[in-house]
Amino acid sequence: MHQSRISLEGPFDPFTDDLLARGVAVAYCHIRGGGERGPQWHRQATGVYRYRTVDDFLACLATLRALPTVAADRIVVTAASAGGLTAAAACLRQPTWIRGLHLVHPFVDPLTTLMNPVSNLVSTDRAEYGDPRWDPGIRDLLQRLSPMARIQELPAQSSPLPRAWIRAAERDARADNDAIARFSQHFRDASISRDSAHVIQRITPGGHLAGPSPRPPPTTRTCSLTRG
């Protein structure tokens, strides 16, 4: 089956326009695994090289934190779908680098999903991540990359995790809402903060992106930050 990769441009968002008017700087982090620089750029972060998406995202954050116009302690990251996996994994590696984490319908448990023969994601995402059923190397990589696996390893009240707002969709055919709920609870338990509003998880109407029908996951990850 022929597969094509489409780079999704960020749509106009009046909320972003409002942030800019309030003095907030907004940066879009294009990382390997997306399609912004062609097929080779995309292939550099597929299969056994999928970890590069997280490395690239952390490199973007490090660059932003080093800018004199950026308040490094006020960075907020927002990401959706497969981008949510990258953002969550990066957050768990460097939890003090960001102030807030906004995940929309995130893909947080890749190993369990890709081991499931009836998952809606399997037909397309094994081409991206590899097939853990028959490849021990891919299985090990996904275990290490998985935000779910990582958050489950953290003892209670052990990590300075940022505030988090995590959204699931009630008719999402692409993301596992049960996994999102479990991840949210583990995130809350692992945080050193006991504030009940430190982690907010909501279920909203609609499907994976907007409507009830399943669609391909977006490849654009965004990072929002506040200038000092």
Solvent accessible surface area in square Angstrom, and as a share of the most:
residue,aa,sasa,rsa
1,M,194,0.86
2,H,166,0.74
3,Q,83,0.37
4,S,88,0.57
5,R,84,0.31
6,I,123,0.63
7,S,36,0.23
8,L,74,0.37
9,E,145,0.65
10,G,44,0.42
11,P,115,0.72
12,F,166,0.69
13,D,61,0.31
14,P,91,0.57
15,F,129,0.54
16,T,30,0.17
17,D,79,0.41
18,D,58,0.30
19,L,37,0.19
20,L,94,0.47
21,A,89,0.69
22,R,180,0.66
23,G,27,0.26
24,V,26,0.15
25,A,27,0.21
26,V,38,0.22
27,A,25,0.20
28,Y,101,0.38
29,C,6,0.04
30,H,86,0.39
31,I,3,0.01
32,R,59,0.22
33,G,0,0.00
34,G,0,0.00
35,G,18,0.17
36,E,53,0.24
37,R,181,0.66
38,G,28,0.27
39,P,94,0.59
40,Q,122,0.54
41,W,48,0.17
42,H,24,0.11
43,R,143,0.52
44,Q,57,0.25
45,A,0,0.00
46,T,24,0.14
47,G,16,0.16
48,V,78,0.45
49,Y,102,0.39
50,R,6,0.02
51,Y,81,0.31
52,R,63,0.23
53,T,0,0.00
54,V,1,0.00
55,D,52,0.27
56,D,21,0.11
57,F,2,0.01
58,L,15,0.07
59,A,59,0.46
60,C,35,0.21
61,L,4,0.02
62,A,44,0.34
63,T,83,0.48
64,L,22,0.11
65,R,75,0.28
66,A,81,0.63
67,L,76,0.38
68,P,132,0.83
69,T,88,0.51
70,V,17,0.10
71,A,18,0.14
72,A,31,0.24
73,D,101,0.52
74,R,111,0.40
75,I,0,0.00
76,V,58,0.33
77,V,1,0.00
78,T,33,0.19
79,A,6,0.05
80,A,25,0.20
81,S,5,0.03
82,A,9,0.07
83,G,1,0.01
84,G,0,0.00
85,L,3,0.01
86,T,2,0.01
87,A,1,0.01
88,A,1,0.01
89,A,9,0.07
90,A,1,0.01
91,C,3,0.02
92,L,8,0.04
93,R,131,0.48
94,Q,66,0.29
95,P,23,0.15
96,T,91,0.53
97,W,55,0.19
98,I,13,0.07
99,R,134,0.49
100,G,9,0.09
101,L,4,0.02
102,H,35,0.16
103,L,0,0.00
104,V,22,0.12
105,H,11,0.05
106,P,1,0.01
107,F,15,0.06
108,V,3,0.02
109,D,16,0.08
110,P,0,0.00
111,L,31,0.15
112,T,80,0.47
113,T,16,0.09
114,L,0,0.00
115,M,79,0.35
116,N,59,0.30
117,P,101,0.64
118,V,125,0.72
119,S,26,0.17
120,N,92,0.47
121,L,11,0.06
122,V,15,0.09
123,S,81,0.53
124,T,56,0.33
125,D,7,0.04
126,R,40,0.14
127,A,59,0.46
128,E,19,0.09
129,Y,3,0.01
130,G,15,0.15
131,D,34,0.18
132,P,0,0.00
133,R,80,0.29
134,W,191,0.67
135,D,56,0.29
136,P,89,0.56
137,G,41,0.39
138,I,6,0.03
139,R,84,0.31
140,D,74,0.38
141,L,8,0.04
142,L,0,0.00
143,Q,85,0.38
144,R,159,0.58
145,L,13,0.06
146,S,2,0.01
147,P,1,0.00
148,M,6,0.03
149,A,13,0.10
150,R,98,0.36
151,I,2,0.01
152,Q,98,0.43
153,E,112,0.50
154,L,30,0.15
155,P,89,0.56
156,A,77,0.60
157,Q,97,0.43
158,S,54,0.35
159,S,12,0.07
160,P,62,0.39
161,L,6,0.03
162,P,9,0.05
163,R,121,0.44
164,A,6,0.05
165,W,113,0.40
166,I,0,0.00
167,R,62,0.23
168,A,1,0.00
169,A,0,0.00
170,E,95,0.42
171,R,121,0.44
172,D,20,0.10
173,A,33,0.26
174,R,24,0.09
175,A,10,0.08
176,D,69,0.36
177,N,37,0.19
178,D,99,0.51
179,A,3,0.02
180,I,0,0.00
181,A,45,0.35
182,R,104,0.38
183,F,0,0.00
184,S,2,0.01
185,Q,84,0.37
186,H,59,0.26
187,F,1,0.00
188,R,70,0.26
189,D,57,0.30
190,A,2,0.01
191,S,0,0.00
192,I,100,0.51
193,S,31,0.20
194,R,134,0.49
195,D,63,0.32
196,S,104,0.67
197,A,48,0.38
198,H,18,0.08
199,V,3,0.02
200,I,60,0.31
201,Q,42,0.19
202,R,134,0.49
203,I,109,0.55
204,T,36,0.21
205,P,107,0.67
206,G,6,0.06
207,G,2,0.02
208,H,5,0.02
209,L,72,0.36
210,A,74,0.57
211,G,19,0.18
212,P,83,0.52
213,S,64,0.41
214,P,77,0.49
215,R,109,0.40
216,P,103,0.65
217,P,22,0.14
218,P,18,0.11
219,T,8,0.04
220,T,22,0.13
221,R,1,0.00
222,T,28,0.16
223,C,0,0.00
224,S,19,0.12
225,L,6,0.03
226,T,29,0.17
227,R,120,0.44
228,G,91,0.88
